[in-house]
Amino acid sequence: MEFNLNLADKDVTGGNIAVSWCLSKELIEELVDSGAQDPSVVIVIAPEGDSYDSSKELRKVVPLRDLVAYVDFRYPGKNKIWGFISKRNVKIISNRYLERYSRGYSYDILSNDGTEYARSFIVNHWDYVSLPISVDIPKECFAPEPSQFEKDWVMWLNTSKAFDQCEFRRKRLFAYTVQPVLFLINMFVKFVFFVAGLMICSKNLNLKWLIHPLAYDIAECFEFIGESALIRDSQNFFKRYGLLLISPPALILYFALWYFNVAWIGLISLAAIIVCVSLVPLFFWLVSKVKDSQFSADENEAEVPWYSNQEEANLLLCSANEVPRTYKTVPKNHKSIRLTFQHIKSKVCRPYAG
C-alpha cells in the first residue's frame, strides 16, 4: 500500500505551497473495506537537521476529499513535509493531533530528532504514511515584521502571536476600532488609582503607567494604594475581627434581616432553586434523546464511502504519468469553502518567520 505527498511547484516565494496526494489502489480498497466515510490527511511541517525541535512543528488536518492543501512555513532553511492518512474525520483527528501543551503538541508524530516517524506512532500507521518531502525555504519568502510601535499597540490586548499577515490584519482591525475606547477606559481607571494614592499619601506612587501605558496593566496600579496607613489598618481589622462576620450571632442576624425585610426575595430564590433542580434532569434527558437520534441518523446513512465510486477513486489513484494536482485542476465538486479560502489566502498573505 502506498500514500504519497506531491508538490506541483516548489516555488515558496509566498511562504506557502500547495501539497496534493495520491493513494495506491490497495490502500483505497483498504479504506473502503474499513468503512471510513470521510478520511483525513494530517500534514506536519518542521525544520530538518539540527534546527528541528518539537515546538517548531506546524500541523494541519484536512479532508481527503479536498485533494489539495496549502501549508505555511515558519522557519527558513531546510524543512520537511510529512503526512499520513487517518480513517477518521477532520473534527475527531484535530482533537487528537492538534491538541497542544506548553511547548508543542500532546501527541508525538515524529521522533525526538525529527528524522523519522515516532515508533509509538508508526506501529499503528505504517501503511498510511508518506515519505517526507524536503523543501528549502529562503528568508526572503517571509513577510517583513511590522514596526515595534505598531506591534505593541496591536498586540496590547492579544496574547496570541500573529503567524501571518492575514492574522495580523484581523488583529489590527480590532486595534484601530474598538481598542482606542478600551485604552481610554484603562487610562481613566489607572488615573483613579493614582488620585486615590495621592489622597492617602501612598509611598508607591510613580508615573510609569503614564510614560509606558501599554506596558502596565490595571492590576499593577494597585501598588499605588498598597502602602498606605488606611490600607494597613483595614487589613489588620479584618485579620482581628473578620471571623466575627461569619460567627453564629452574625449569621442569625443576617437570617433575621433576610426573613423580616426581604422575605419575598427568599421565596423567589427558593422557587428558582426548585425550578433549576427540576430542569437539570430534563436537560440531560433531552441531550440523550438528541444524541440517540443523531446516532440513528448516522446508522441510516449510506455506508458506501464517496471514494468507492470508480470516478472518484481515479482522482486519488497514483499513476506513473501522474502530474501533481493544483487548485486549478481540482474538480468543482471537491473545491470546498475551506480550500478556496486557503487558495485566496496564499495569494495575499505571507507568514512571519518564527
C-alpha positions as CSV (number, residue, x, y, z in Angstrom):
1,M,0.0,0.0,0.0
2,E,1.2,3.5,-0.8
3,F,0.4,7.1,0.1
4,N,2.4,9.9,-1.4
5,L,2.5,13.6,-1.0
6,N,3.3,15.6,-4.1
7,L,4.3,19.2,-5.0
8,A,3.3,20.7,-8.3
9,D,5.6,23.6,-7.8
10,K,8.4,24.1,-5.2
11,D,8.2,27.9,-5.6
12,V,7.9,29.1,-2.0
13,T,8.3,32.9,-2.5
14,G,4.9,33.4,-0.9
15,G,5.9,31.5,2.2
16,N,3.4,28.7,1.5
17,I,3.0,25.9,-1.0
18,A,0.2,23.6,-2.4
19,V,0.5,19.9,-1.5
20,S,-1.5,17.2,-3.2
21,W,-1.6,13.5,-2.5
22,C,-2.3,10.1,-4.2
23,L,-3.1,6.6,-3.0
24,S,-2.3,3.2,-4.3
25,K,-5.2,1.0,-5.4
26,E,-4.6,-1.3,-2.5
27,L,-4.8,1.5,0.0
28,I,-8.1,2.8,-1.5
29,E,-9.6,-0.7,-1.2
30,E,-8.4,-1.0,2.4
31,L,-10.1,2.3,3.3
32,V,-13.3,1.2,1.5
33,D,-13.3,-2.1,3.3
34,S,-12.8,-0.4,6.6
35,G,-15.9,1.7,6.0
36,A,-14.1,5.1,6.6
37,Q,-16.7,7.6,5.4
38,D,-14.6,10.8,5.4
39,P,-10.9,10.1,5.9
40,S,-8.5,12.9,6.8
41,V,-4.9,13.8,5.8
42,V,-2.6,15.0,8.5
43,I,0.3,17.1,7.4
44,V,3.4,18.0,9.5
45,I,5.9,20.7,8.6
46,A,9.1,21.0,10.6
47,P,12.7,22.2,10.1
48,E,15.2,19.4,9.5
49,G,18.6,18.6,10.9
50,D,19.9,20.5,14.0
51,S,17.1,23.1,13.6
52,Y,14.4,20.6,14.4
53,D,12.5,20.9,17.7
54,S,9.1,19.5,18.5
55,S,8.0,23.0,19.4
56,K,8.7,24.1,15.9
57,E,6.3,21.7,14.3
58,L,3.3,23.0,12.4
59,R,0.4,20.6,11.8
60,K,-2.6,20.7,9.6
61,V,-5.6,18.4,9.2
62,V,-7.7,18.5,6.0
63,P,-10.3,16.2,4.4
64,L,-9.0,13.6,2.0
65,R,-11.7,14.7,-0.5
66,D,-10.1,18.2,-0.9
67,L,-7.3,16.6,-2.9
68,V,-5.0,19.7,-2.3
69,A,-4.0,21.6,0.8
70,Y,-1.9,24.7,1.4
71,V,0.8,24.6,4.0
72,D,2.7,27.5,5.5
73,F,6.3,27.6,6.7
74,R,7.6,29.3,9.9
75,Y,11.4,28.8,9.7
76,P,13.9,29.5,7.0
77,G,16.3,26.8,5.7
78,K,15.6,23.1,5.1
79,N,12.1,22.0,6.0
80,K,10.4,18.7,5.6
81,I,6.7,18.0,4.9
82,W,5.4,14.7,6.4
83,G,1.9,13.3,6.1
84,F,-0.4,10.4,6.7
85,I,-4.0,9.3,6.3
86,S,-6.4,8.7,9.1
87,K,-9.7,6.9,8.7
88,R,-11.5,9.3,11.0
89,N,-12.9,12.7,10.0
90,V,-11.3,16.1,10.5
91,K,-13.1,17.0,13.7
92,I,-12.1,13.8,15.6
93,I,-8.5,13.8,14.3
94,S,-8.0,17.5,15.0
95,N,-8.9,16.9,18.7
96,R,-6.2,14.4,18.9
97,Y,-3.2,15.5,16.8
98,L,-3.7,19.3,17.1
99,E,-4.1,19.3,20.9
100,R,-1.2,21.4,22.3
101,Y,0.7,21.7,25.6
102,S,3.2,24.4,26.6
103,R,6.0,23.6,24.2
104,G,4.3,21.6,21.4
105,Y,1.7,19.0,20.7
106,S,0.4,16.5,23.1
107,Y,0.7,13.5,20.7
108,D,4.0,12.7,19.1
109,I,4.2,12.0,15.3
110,L,7.9,12.5,14.7
111,S,10.9,11.1,16.6
112,N,12.9,13.3,19.1
113,D,15.3,14.4,16.4
114,G,12.7,14.8,13.6
115,T,14.4,12.4,11.2
116,E,11.6,9.8,11.1
117,Y,8.2,8.9,12.4
118,A,8.0,8.2,16.1
119,R,8.0,4.5,16.9
120,S,4.9,4.8,19.1
121,F,3.1,6.4,16.1
122,I,4.4,4.2,13.3
123,V,3.2,0.9,14.9
124,N,-0.4,1.7,14.1
125,H,0.1,3.9,10.9
126,W,2.8,2.1,8.9
127,D,0.5,1.5,5.8
128,Y,-0.8,5.1,5.8
129,V,2.3,7.3,6.0
130,S,4.1,9.2,3.2
131,L,7.8,9.7,2.8
132,P,8.8,13.3,3.7
133,I,9.4,15.9,1.1
134,S,12.3,18.3,1.6
135,V,11.9,22.0,0.7
136,D,14.4,24.8,1.0
137,I,12.8,28.0,2.4
138,P,14.7,31.3,1.8
139,K,14.4,34.1,4.3
140,E,13.1,36.4,1.6
141,C,9.8,34.4,1.4
142,F,8.7,35.6,4.8
143,A,6.7,38.9,5.4
144,P,8.6,41.8,6.9
145,E,7.8,42.4,10.5
146,P,5.6,45.4,11.4
147,S,7.2,48.3,13.3
148,Q,7.7,47.7,17.0
149,F,5.3,50.5,17.9
150,E,2.5,49.1,15.8
151,K,3.2,45.5,17.2
152,D,3.0,46.8,20.7
153,W,-0.3,48.6,20.0
154,V,-1.9,45.8,18.0
155,M,-0.8,43.0,20.5
156,W,-1.7,45.0,23.6
157,L,-4.9,43.0,24.2
158,N,-3.9,40.0,22.1
159,T,-1.9,37.4,23.9
160,S,-1.5,35.0,20.9
161,K,1.2,35.7,18.3
162,A,0.1,36.6,14.7
163,F,1.6,33.9,12.4
164,D,0.9,35.6,9.1
165,Q,-0.2,38.9,7.6
166,C,-3.9,37.9,7.4
167,E,-4.0,37.2,11.2
168,F,-2.2,40.4,11.9
169,R,-4.6,42.4,9.8
170,R,-7.6,40.9,11.7
171,K,-6.0,41.9,15.0
172,R,-5.1,45.4,13.6
173,L,-8.8,45.9,12.6
174,F,-9.8,45.5,16.3
175,A,-6.8,47.6,17.4
176,Y,-7.8,50.6,15.4
177,T,-11.6,50.5,16.0
178,V,-12.6,49.1,19.4
179,Q,-9.3,49.2,21.2
180,P,-8.9,53.0,21.5
181,V,-12.1,53.2,23.6
182,L,-10.8,50.4,25.8
183,F,-7.5,52.2,26.1
184,L,-9.2,55.4,27.3
185,I,-11.2,53.5,29.9
186,N,-8.0,51.7,31.0
187,M,-6.2,55.1,31.4
188,F,-9.1,56.5,33.3
189,V,-9.1,53.7,35.8
190,K,-5.3,54.0,36.3
191,F,-5.8,57.7,36.9
192,V,-8.4,57.0,39.6
193,F,-6.0,54.7,41.3
194,F,-3.3,57.3,41.1
195,V,-5.5,60.0,42.6
196,A,-6.6,57.6,45.4
197,G,-2.9,57.0,46.1
198,L,-2.3,60.8,46.3
199,M,-5.2,61.2,48.7
200,I,-3.9,58.5,51.1
201,C,-0.3,59.6,50.7
202,S,0.9,56.2,49.3
203,K,4.6,55.6,49.2
204,N,4.4,53.7,45.9
205,L,3.2,56.5,43.6
206,N,5.0,56.7,40.2
207,L,4.4,57.8,36.7
208,K,5.5,54.6,34.9
209,W,1.9,53.9,33.9
210,L,1.8,57.2,32.1
211,I,5.2,57.0,30.4
212,H,4.7,53.4,29.3
213,P,0.9,53.0,29.2
214,L,0.9,49.7,27.2
215,A,3.5,48.0,29.5
216,Y,1.5,48.3,32.7
217,D,-2.0,46.9,33.3
218,I,-4.6,47.9,35.8
219,A,-3.6,45.2,38.3
220,E,-0.1,46.7,38.7
221,C,-1.7,50.1,39.7
222,F,-2.9,48.5,42.9
223,E,0.5,49.2,44.2
224,F,-0.4,52.9,44.2
225,I,-2.5,52.3,47.3
226,G,-0.7,49.3,48.7
227,E,1.4,51.0,51.4
228,S,-1.0,53.5,53.0
229,A,-1.8,53.6,56.7
230,L,-5.5,53.3,55.8
231,I,-5.0,50.0,53.9
232,R,-2.8,48.6,56.6
233,D,-5.4,49.4,59.3
234,S,-8.1,47.8,57.1
235,Q,-6.0,44.7,56.7
236,N,-5.4,44.5,60.5
237,F,-9.1,45.0,61.2
238,F,-10.1,42.0,59.0
239,K,-7.3,39.9,60.5
240,R,-8.6,40.5,64.0
241,Y,-12.4,40.7,63.6
242,G,-13.0,39.0,60.2
243,L,-14.2,35.8,61.9
244,L,-17.0,37.8,63.7
245,L,-18.6,38.4,60.4
246,I,-19.3,34.7,59.9
247,S,-19.9,33.8,63.6
248,P,-23.3,32.3,64.7
249,P,-24.7,35.5,66.1
250,A,-23.9,37.3,62.8
251,L,-25.5,34.5,60.8
252,I,-28.6,34.7,62.9
253,L,-28.7,38.5,62.3
254,Y,-28.3,38.0,58.6
255,F,-31.2,35.5,58.6
256,A,-33.4,37.8,60.6
257,L,-32.8,40.7,58.2
258,W,-33.5,38.4,55.3
259,Y,-36.6,36.9,56.7
260,F,-38.4,40.0,58.0
261,N,-37.4,42.6,55.5
262,V,-36.9,40.8,52.2
263,A,-38.9,37.6,52.6
264,W,-40.2,37.8,49.1
265,I,-36.7,37.6,47.7
266,G,-36.3,34.4,49.7
267,L,-39.4,32.9,48.1
268,I,-38.3,33.8,44.6
269,S,-34.9,32.3,45.3
270,L,-36.4,29.1,46.6
271,A,-38.7,28.8,43.6
272,A,-35.8,29.4,41.3
273,I,-33.8,26.7,43.0
274,I,-36.7,24.2,42.7
275,V,-37.2,25.0,39.0
276,C,-33.5,24.6,38.3
277,V,-33.3,21.3,40.2
278,S,-36.3,20.1,38.2
279,L,-34.9,21.3,34.8
280,V,-31.5,19.6,35.2
281,P,-32.8,16.0,34.7
282,L,-35.0,17.2,31.9
283,F,-32.0,18.9,30.2
284,F,-29.9,15.7,30.4
285,W,-32.8,13.6,29.1
286,L,-33.2,15.9,26.1
287,V,-29.5,15.8,25.4
288,S,-29.5,11.9,25.5
289,K,-32.5,11.9,23.1
290,V,-30.7,14.2,20.6
291,K,-27.6,12.1,20.7
292,D,-29.7,8.9,20.1
293,S,-31.4,10.5,17.2
294,Q,-28.1,11.6,15.7
295,F,-26.7,8.1,16.1
296,S,-29.7,6.6,14.5
297,A,-29.4,9.0,11.6
298,D,-25.7,8.2,11.1
299,E,-26.6,4.4,11.1
300,N,-29.2,5.0,8.4
301,E,-26.8,6.9,6.1
302,A,-25.2,5.1,3.2
303,E,-22.3,3.0,4.3
304,V,-20.5,3.3,1.0
305,P,-17.7,5.9,1.1
306,W,-17.6,8.6,-1.5
307,Y,-14.3,7.4,-2.9
308,S,-15.7,3.8,-3.6
309,N,-17.0,5.3,-6.8
310,Q,-14.5,4.5,-9.6
311,E,-14.6,8.0,-11.0
312,E,-13.8,9.5,-7.5
313,A,-11.2,6.8,-6.8
314,N,-9.4,7.7,-10.0
315,L,-8.9,11.2,-8.6
316,L,-6.9,9.7,-5.7
317,L,-5.1,6.9,-7.6
318,C,-1.3,7.1,-8.0
319,S,-0.1,6.5,-11.6
320,A,3.3,6.6,-13.3
321,N,2.3,9.5,-15.5
322,E,0.6,11.5,-12.8
323,V,1.1,15.2,-12.6
324,P,0.8,16.7,-9.1
325,R,-2.6,18.4,-8.7
326,T,-3.1,22.1,-8.2
327,Y,-6.1,24.1,-7.1
328,K,-7.0,24.8,-10.8
329,T,-7.1,21.0,-11.6
330,V,-9.3,20.1,-8.6
331,P,-12.9,19.3,-9.8
332,K,-15.5,21.8,-8.8
333,N,-17.3,19.4,-6.5
334,H,-14.1,19.0,-4.5
335,K,-13.4,22.7,-4.1
336,S,-14.6,23.2,-0.6
337,I,-15.0,26.6,1.0
338,R,-12.0,25.8,3.2
339,L,-9.8,25.0,0.2
340,T,-11.0,28.1,-1.8
341,F,-10.2,30.3,1.2
342,Q,-6.8,28.8,1.6
343,H,-6.1,29.3,-2.1
344,I,-7.0,33.0,-1.9
345,K,-5.1,33.4,1.3
346,S,-2.0,32.0,-0.2
347,K,-2.1,34.8,-2.8
348,V,-2.5,37.7,-0.4
349,C,-0.9,36.7,2.9
350,R,2.7,35.7,3.7
351,P,3.8,34.2,7.0
352,Y,6.1,35.8,9.5
353,A,9.3,34.0,10.3
354,G,9.2,32.0,13.6
